[in-house]
Amino acid sequence: MTDPITEADLHAFVDDQLDVARRIEVEEYLARTPEAAARVMADMRARDALRLAFADRPLPRPAMAVLDAARRLERGLAWRRIGLRFKRAAAVVLLIGSGWFAHAQIGLFDIADSAASFTPAFVEDARHSHETALIRARMASQHEKSHFDPDEIRAETGIVLPRLPGNWRVMDAQIFPSRLGHSVELALETDALGRVSIFAARAPTFGVIAPTLARSPRETTVYWQSGELVYALTGSAPEAAMEQAAAKLHASLR
Protein backbone atom coordinates (compact mmCIF):
# COMPACT_ATOMS: atom_id res chain seq x y z
CA MET A 1 0.00 0.00 0.00
CA THR A 2 1.35 3.44 -0.96
CA ASP A 3 2.12 5.74 1.96
CA PRO A 4 0.02 8.93 2.02
CA ILE A 5 1.62 11.97 0.43
CA THR A 6 2.61 14.44 3.15
CA GLU A 7 3.68 18.07 3.15
CA ALA A 8 7.22 16.87 3.76
CA ASP A 9 7.02 14.84 0.53
CA LEU A 10 5.84 17.93 -1.37
CA HIS A 11 8.71 20.01 0.05
CA ALA A 12 11.17 17.27 -0.88
CA PHE A 13 9.63 17.08 -4.39
CA VAL A 14 10.23 20.80 -4.91
CA ASP A 15 13.81 20.52 -3.63
CA ASP A 16 14.64 17.39 -5.75
CA GLN A 17 15.23 15.30 -2.62
CA LEU A 18 13.00 12.28 -3.42
CA ASP A 19 14.08 8.97 -4.90
CA VAL A 20 12.60 8.03 -8.27
CA ALA A 21 9.87 5.73 -6.89
CA ARG A 22 8.58 8.28 -4.37
CA ARG A 23 8.78 11.08 -6.94
CA ILE A 24 6.50 9.10 -9.27
CA GLU A 25 4.02 8.62 -6.43
CA VAL A 26 4.02 12.35 -5.72
CA GLU A 27 3.52 13.14 -9.42
CA GLU A 28 0.51 10.81 -9.53
CA TYR A 29 -0.90 12.55 -6.44
CA LEU A 30 -0.42 15.98 -8.02
CA ALA A 31 -2.10 14.82 -11.24
CA ARG A 32 -5.19 13.96 -9.16
CA THR A 33 -5.02 17.11 -7.01
CA PRO A 34 -4.86 20.24 -9.19
CA GLU A 35 -4.96 22.66 -6.23
CA ALA A 36 -1.92 21.07 -4.59
CA ALA A 37 -0.17 20.84 -7.96
CA ALA A 38 -0.73 24.55 -8.58
CA ARG A 39 0.88 25.37 -5.23
CA VAL A 40 3.84 23.10 -5.97
CA MET A 41 4.33 24.62 -9.42
CA ALA A 42 4.23 28.15 -7.94
CA ASP A 43 6.86 27.14 -5.39
CA MET A 44 9.04 25.55 -8.10
CA ARG A 45 8.80 28.70 -10.22
CA ALA A 46 9.83 30.80 -7.23
CA ARG A 47 12.73 28.42 -6.53
CA ASP A 48 13.96 28.51 -10.14
CA ALA A 49 13.63 32.30 -10.34
CA LEU A 50 15.69 32.67 -7.17
CA ARG A 51 18.34 30.33 -8.53
CA LEU A 52 18.50 32.32 -11.75
CA ALA A 53 18.64 35.66 -9.94
CA PHE A 54 21.58 34.64 -7.77
CA ALA A 55 23.37 32.25 -10.14
CA ASP A 56 26.10 34.76 -10.97
CA ARG A 57 27.16 35.31 -7.35
CA PRO A 58 29.11 32.90 -5.11
CA LEU A 59 27.03 31.94 -2.09
CA PRO A 60 29.05 31.95 1.16
CA ARG A 61 28.30 29.19 3.62
CA PRO A 62 26.15 30.61 6.46
CA ALA A 63 26.83 29.89 10.10
CA MET A 64 25.17 26.78 11.56
CA ALA A 65 22.97 28.92 13.78
CA VAL A 66 21.60 30.67 10.70
CA LEU A 67 20.96 27.33 8.96
CA ASP A 68 19.15 25.99 12.03
CA ALA A 69 17.01 29.12 12.23
CA ALA A 70 16.13 28.84 8.54
CA ARG A 71 15.11 25.20 8.97
CA ARG A 72 12.89 26.03 11.95
CA LEU A 73 11.33 28.87 10.00
CA GLU A 74 10.57 26.64 7.00
CA ARG A 75 8.98 23.97 9.18
CA GLY A 76 6.90 26.50 11.10
CA LEU A 77 5.19 28.42 8.30
CA ALA A 78 1.86 27.18 6.90
CA TRP A 79 1.46 25.44 3.51
CA ARG A 80 -0.46 28.13 1.74
CA ARG A 81 0.32 30.25 -1.26
CA ILE A 82 0.95 33.41 0.70
CA GLY A 83 2.72 31.30 3.31
CA LEU A 84 4.99 29.88 0.65
CA ARG A 85 6.00 33.31 -0.53
CA PHE A 86 6.86 34.57 2.93
CA LYS A 87 8.59 31.31 3.83
CA ARG A 88 10.92 31.35 0.83
CA ALA A 89 11.66 35.05 1.15
CA ALA A 90 12.48 34.77 4.87
CA ALA A 91 14.72 31.74 4.33
CA VAL A 92 16.60 33.54 1.56
CA VAL A 93 17.11 36.61 3.77
CA LEU A 94 18.57 34.43 6.52
CA LEU A 95 20.85 32.50 4.18
CA ILE A 96 22.22 35.20 1.93
CA GLY A 97 22.92 37.68 4.75
CA SER A 98 22.48 41.39 4.98
CA GLY A 99 24.93 42.08 2.14
CA TRP A 100 22.49 40.70 -0.44
CA PHE A 101 19.31 42.07 1.03
CA ALA A 102 19.46 44.90 -1.50
CA HIS A 103 18.39 42.38 -4.13
CA ALA A 104 14.85 42.53 -2.78
CA GLN A 105 13.94 44.62 -5.81
CA ILE A 106 13.78 41.45 -7.93
CA GLY A 107 10.28 40.98 -6.53
CA LEU A 108 10.36 37.86 -4.35
CA PHE A 109 6.69 38.22 -3.58
CA ASP A 110 5.68 38.59 -7.24
CA ILE A 111 7.65 35.74 -8.81
CA ALA A 112 4.81 33.23 -8.98
CA ASP A 113 2.29 35.79 -10.25
CA SER A 114 4.62 37.15 -12.96
CA ALA A 115 5.59 33.64 -14.09
CA ALA A 116 1.98 32.57 -14.16
CA SER A 117 1.11 35.51 -16.45
CA PHE A 118 3.61 34.33 -19.09
CA THR A 119 2.01 32.69 -22.13
CA PRO A 120 3.67 29.31 -22.87
CA ALA A 121 5.48 28.91 -26.18
CA PHE A 122 3.26 26.00 -27.24
CA VAL A 123 0.34 28.45 -27.60
CA GLU A 124 2.08 29.91 -30.65
CA ASP A 125 2.45 26.40 -32.09
CA ALA A 126 -1.26 25.86 -31.51
CA ARG A 127 -2.10 29.05 -33.40
CA HIS A 128 0.15 28.10 -36.31
CA SER A 129 -1.46 24.66 -36.47
CA HIS A 130 -4.91 26.25 -36.47
CA GLU A 131 -3.95 28.59 -39.31
CA THR A 132 -2.48 25.66 -41.26
CA ALA A 133 -5.71 23.71 -40.82
CA LEU A 134 -7.70 26.67 -42.17
CA ILE A 135 -5.42 26.86 -45.21
CA ARG A 136 -5.83 23.12 -45.86
CA ALA A 137 -9.59 23.51 -45.66
CA ARG A 138 -9.52 26.17 -48.39
CA MET A 139 -7.29 24.20 -50.79
CA ALA A 140 -8.88 21.74 -53.18
CA SER A 141 -5.59 19.84 -53.55
CA GLN A 142 -5.29 19.24 -49.78
CA HIS A 143 -7.67 16.53 -48.70
CA GLU A 144 -8.87 16.68 -45.13
CA LYS A 145 -8.95 13.44 -43.16
CA SER A 146 -11.94 13.35 -40.87
CA HIS A 147 -11.32 9.83 -39.56
CA PHE A 148 -8.93 9.45 -36.66
CA ASP A 149 -8.24 6.78 -34.05
CA PRO A 150 -7.50 8.27 -30.61
CA ASP A 151 -6.15 4.92 -29.35
CA GLU A 152 -3.68 4.73 -32.24
CA ILE A 153 -2.62 8.34 -31.64
CA ARG A 154 -2.04 7.57 -27.96
CA ALA A 155 -0.03 4.45 -28.77
CA GLU A 156 2.20 6.24 -31.29
CA THR A 157 2.66 9.62 -29.60
CA GLY A 158 1.68 9.18 -25.95
CA ILE A 159 -0.86 11.98 -26.39
CA VAL A 160 -4.31 11.51 -24.86
CA LEU A 161 -7.03 13.55 -26.57
CA PRO A 162 -10.02 14.99 -24.69
CA ARG A 163 -13.50 13.56 -25.27
CA LEU A 164 -15.33 15.66 -27.85
CA PRO A 165 -18.93 16.83 -27.46
CA GLY A 166 -21.32 14.77 -29.54
CA ASN A 167 -22.17 17.61 -31.94
CA TRP A 168 -18.53 18.45 -32.74
CA ARG A 169 -17.57 17.15 -36.18
CA VAL A 170 -13.94 16.25 -36.91
CA MET A 171 -12.98 17.74 -40.29
CA ASP A 172 -9.26 16.97 -40.24
CA ALA A 173 -6.76 15.18 -38.01
CA GLN A 174 -3.02 15.65 -38.43
CA ILE A 175 0.26 14.97 -36.64
CA PHE A 176 2.38 18.13 -36.71
CA PRO A 177 5.96 18.80 -35.57
CA SER A 178 6.23 21.41 -32.82
CA ARG A 179 8.89 22.75 -30.48
CA LEU A 180 7.64 20.14 -27.97
CA GLY A 181 8.05 17.28 -30.45
CA HIS A 182 5.05 15.52 -32.00
CA SER A 183 1.72 17.28 -31.66
CA VAL A 184 -1.83 16.47 -32.67
CA GLU A 185 -4.11 18.96 -34.41
CA LEU A 186 -7.84 18.31 -34.72
CA ALA A 187 -9.81 20.67 -36.96
CA LEU A 188 -13.46 20.66 -35.96
CA GLU A 189 -16.74 22.17 -37.05
CA THR A 190 -19.12 23.10 -34.25
CA ASP A 191 -22.59 24.61 -34.12
CA ALA A 192 -21.84 27.09 -31.35
CA LEU A 193 -18.19 28.02 -32.00
CA GLY A 194 -17.81 27.57 -35.75
CA ARG A 195 -14.46 26.24 -36.94
CA VAL A 196 -12.06 25.50 -34.08
CA SER A 197 -8.86 23.51 -33.56
CA ILE A 198 -7.61 21.42 -30.66
CA PHE A 199 -3.84 21.23 -30.24
CA ALA A 200 -2.26 18.60 -27.97
CA ALA A 201 1.37 17.77 -27.20
CA ARG A 202 3.61 16.32 -24.49
CA ALA A 203 5.10 18.88 -22.10
CA PRO A 204 8.81 18.85 -21.18
CA THR A 205 7.92 18.97 -17.46
CA PHE A 206 5.05 17.86 -15.27
CA GLY A 207 2.58 20.62 -14.38
CA VAL A 208 -1.01 21.71 -13.96
CA ILE A 209 -2.44 24.84 -15.59
CA ALA A 210 -6.15 25.60 -15.41
CA PRO A 211 -7.80 26.73 -18.70
CA THR A 212 -6.29 30.14 -19.39
CA LEU A 213 -7.25 32.70 -22.01
CA ALA A 214 -4.64 33.98 -24.50
CA ARG A 215 -5.71 36.71 -26.90
CA SER A 216 -4.34 37.61 -30.32
CA PRO A 217 -5.56 39.94 -33.09
CA ARG A 218 -6.78 37.07 -35.26
CA GLU A 219 -8.19 34.44 -32.90
CA THR A 220 -8.74 33.39 -29.32
CA THR A 221 -6.85 30.53 -27.67
CA VAL A 222 -7.61 28.87 -24.35
CA TYR A 223 -4.77 26.63 -23.14
CA TRP A 224 -4.23 24.30 -20.21
CA GLN A 225 -1.90 21.58 -18.91
CA SER A 226 -2.82 18.25 -17.33
CA GLY A 227 0.24 16.49 -15.94
CA GLU A 228 2.61 15.79 -18.83
CA LEU A 229 0.26 16.94 -21.59
CA VAL A 230 -0.61 20.43 -22.85
CA TYR A 231 -3.69 21.45 -24.82
CA ALA A 232 -5.04 24.51 -26.61
CA LEU A 233 -8.43 25.31 -28.12
CA THR A 234 -8.22 27.96 -30.84
CA GLY A 235 -11.01 29.68 -32.77
CA SER A 236 -12.72 32.98 -33.51
CA ALA A 237 -15.82 32.55 -31.30
CA PRO A 238 -16.47 34.93 -28.36
CA GLU A 239 -14.04 34.53 -25.49
CA ALA A 240 -16.64 33.41 -22.95
CA ALA A 241 -17.85 30.62 -25.23
CA MET A 242 -14.28 29.47 -25.92
CA GLU A 243 -13.47 29.42 -22.20
CA GLN A 244 -16.60 27.41 -21.43
CA ALA A 245 -15.82 24.87 -24.16
CA ALA A 246 -12.19 24.54 -23.01
CA ALA A 247 -13.32 23.95 -19.43
CA LYS A 248 -15.50 21.05 -20.58
CA LEU A 249 -12.66 19.54 -22.61
CA HIS A 250 -10.33 19.90 -19.63
CA ALA A 251 -12.86 18.19 -17.34
CA SER A 252 -13.22 15.28 -19.78
CA LEU A 253 -9.55 14.35 -19.21
CA ARG A 254 -10.01 13.62 -15.50
JOMOSUL-V691759 format. One record per residue. RES is the residue in one small letter. SS is DSSP state (helix for helix, strand for strand, loop for the rest). PHI is phi in degrees with one decimal (none if undefined). OMEGA is omega in whole degrees, -180 to 180 (999 if undefined). Layout:
BEGIN
RES/SS/PHI/OMEGA  RES/SS/PHI/OMEGA
END
This chain:
BEGIN
m/loop/none/-178  t/loop/-73.2/177  d/loop/-65.9/178  p/loop/-59.4/177  i/loop/-79.0/-178  t/loop/-107.0/177  e/helix/-64.6/177  a/helix/-62.7/177  d/helix/-63.6/-180  l/helix/-66.7/176  h/helix/-62.7/-179  a/helix/-66.1/177  f/helix/-61.8/180  v/helix/-62.7/-175  d/loop/-91.4/178  d/loop/58.9/-177  q/loop/-111.0/-179  l/loop/-98.4/171  d/loop/-74.3/-172  v/helix/-60.8/-177  a/helix/-63.0/-179  r/helix/-70.7/178  r/helix/-62.6/178  i/helix/-63.2/178  e/helix/-62.4/179  v/helix/-66.2/179  e/helix/-61.8/177  e/helix/-63.9/178  y/helix/-62.5/-179  l/helix/-65.9/178  a/helix/-63.7/179  r/helix/-91.4/-174  t/loop/-130.7/-174  p/helix/-58.4/-178  e/helix/-64.2/178  a/helix/-65.4/180  a/helix/-63.4/179  a/helix/-63.9/178  r/helix/-64.7/-179  v/helix/-63.3/180  m/helix/-64.2/177  a/helix/-63.0/179  d/helix/-67.0/179  m/helix/-67.6/176  r/helix/-63.8/178  a/helix/-62.7/179  r/helix/-60.2/-177  d/helix/-66.6/179  a/helix/-65.6/178  l/helix/-66.5/178  r/helix/-60.5/-179  l/helix/-65.6/-177  a/helix/-64.1/-174  f/loop/-110.2/-176  a/loop/-67.2/-176  d/loop/-90.6/-180  r/loop/-123.9/176  p/loop/-68.0/-178  l/loop/-98.2/179  p/loop/-68.2/180  r/loop/-75.5/-180  p/loop/-71.9/175  a/loop/-67.2/-179  m/helix/-60.2/179  a/helix/-62.8/178  v/helix/-67.8/178  l/helix/-60.9/179  d/helix/-62.4/179  a/helix/-64.8/179  a/helix/-64.8/179  r/helix/-64.2/180  r/helix/-63.8/180  l/helix/-64.8/-179  e/helix/-64.8/179  r/helix/-70.9/-172  g/helix/-83.3/-176  l/loop/-79.3/-174  a/loop/-72.3/177  w/loop/-89.0/176  r/loop/-139.4/-176  r/helix/-60.6/179  i/helix/-67.6/177  g/helix/-64.4/178  l/helix/-61.7/-178  r/helix/-64.5/179  f/helix/-65.1/-179  k/helix/-61.6/-179  r/helix/-64.6/-179  a/helix/-64.0/-179  a/helix/-66.0/179  a/helix/-63.2/179  v/helix/-64.8/179  v/helix/-60.1/-180  l/helix/-65.4/-172  l/helix/-82.4/-175  i/helix/-86.7/176  g/loop/81.9/-174  s/helix/-66.1/-178  g/helix/-66.2/-179  w/helix/-103.5/-175  f/helix/-62.4/180  a/helix/-64.6/180  h/helix/-78.1/-179  a/helix/-59.6/-179  q/helix/-66.8/178  i/helix/-71.2/175  g/loop/86.1/-179  l/helix/-58.0/-175  f/helix/-85.8/-179  d/helix/-115.2/-174  i/helix/-59.4/-176  a/helix/-62.8/-178  d/helix/-68.0/180  s/helix/-68.3/178  a/helix/-66.5/-178  a/helix/-66.3/-178  s/loop/-80.2/-179  f/loop/-76.7/179  t/loop/-82.4/-178  p/loop/-61.2/-178  a/loop/-64.5/-176  f/helix/-66.4/178  v/helix/-62.9/177  e/helix/-65.5/175  d/helix/-61.5/179  a/helix/-62.3/179  r/helix/-66.5/178  h/helix/-63.2/179  s/helix/-63.5/178  h/helix/-62.4/179  e/helix/-64.1/177  t/helix/-63.7/178  a/helix/-63.3/178  l/helix/-66.2/178  i/helix/-64.6/178  r/helix/-59.4/-179  a/helix/-65.7/-179  r/helix/-84.2/-174  m/loop/-96.1/180  a/loop/-67.3/-177  s/loop/-80.9/180  q/loop/-104.7/-176  h/loop/-86.7/176  e/loop/-73.9/-180  k/loop/-118.8/-175  s/loop/-80.2/-179  h/loop/-87.7/175  f/loop/-147.4/-179  d/loop/-115.9/-178  p/helix/-62.3/178  d/helix/-67.8/178  e/helix/-65.7/178  i/helix/-60.8/180  r/helix/-64.9/-179  a/helix/-66.6/-175  e/helix/-85.6/-173  t/helix/-117.7/-174  g/loop/77.2/-178  i/loop/-98.7/177  v/loop/-97.9/-179  l/loop/-92.7/178  p/loop/-69.4/176  r/loop/-73.8/-177  l/loop/-89.8/173  p/loop/-57.4/-174  g/loop/-61.8/-178  n/loop/-95.3/174  w/loop/-90.9/-176  r/strand/-105.4/178  v/strand/-76.6/-180  m/strand/-98.4/-178  d/strand/-158.1/178  a/strand/-138.3/-175  q/strand/-138.4/168  i/strand/-97.8/-178  f/strand/-115.7/168  p/strand/-75.2/176  s/strand/-147.0/180  r/loop/-68.4/175  l/loop/-95.5/-176  g/strand/109.4/177  h/strand/-68.8/174  s/strand/-138.0/179  v/strand/-115.7/178  e/strand/-123.6/175  l/strand/-107.6/173  a/strand/-96.5/-173  l/strand/-130.6/173  e/strand/-111.5/-178  t/strand/-128.0/179  d/loop/-72.2/-173  a/loop/-87.7/-173  l/loop/-107.7/-174  g/strand/77.3/-179  r/strand/-82.1/179  v/strand/-134.5/177  s/strand/-131.9/172  i/strand/-113.3/177  f/strand/-106.7/178  a/strand/-142.2/180  a/strand/-157.2/176  r/strand/-86.9/-179  a/strand/-84.1/178  p/strand/-70.8/-180  t/strand/-137.0/177  f/strand/-66.8/178  g/strand/-173.1/176  v/strand/-134.9/175  i/strand/-128.9/176  a/strand/-68.1/178  p/strand/-50.1/-173  t/strand/-129.8/-177  l/strand/-82.2/174  a/strand/-130.1/-177  r/strand/-94.5/171  s/loop/-149.5/-177  p/loop/-62.5/-173  r/loop/-98.5/-175  e/loop/-152.7/178  t/strand/-115.3/178  t/strand/-125.0/172  v/strand/-117.2/-176  y/strand/-119.5/176  w/strand/-158.5/177  q/strand/-132.2/176  s/strand/-126.2/-180  g/strand/66.8/-177  e/strand/-99.4/-178  l/strand/-124.4/177  v/strand/-118.0/-177  y/strand/-139.6/174  a/strand/-150.6/174  l/strand/-109.1/-175  t/strand/-124.6/178  g/strand/-174.3/-178  s/loop/-113.5/179  a/loop/-73.0/177  p/loop/-55.8/-175  e/helix/-57.7/-178  a/helix/-61.3/180  a/helix/-68.0/178  m/helix/-65.7/179  e/helix/-64.2/179  q/helix/-64.7/180  a/helix/-65.3/180  a/helix/-63.7/178  a/helix/-62.3/179  k/helix/-69.0/177  l/helix/-64.0/179  h/helix/-60.7/-179  a/helix/-65.8/-178  s/helix/-69.7/-179  l/loop/-85.8/-176  r/loop/-80.2/999
END
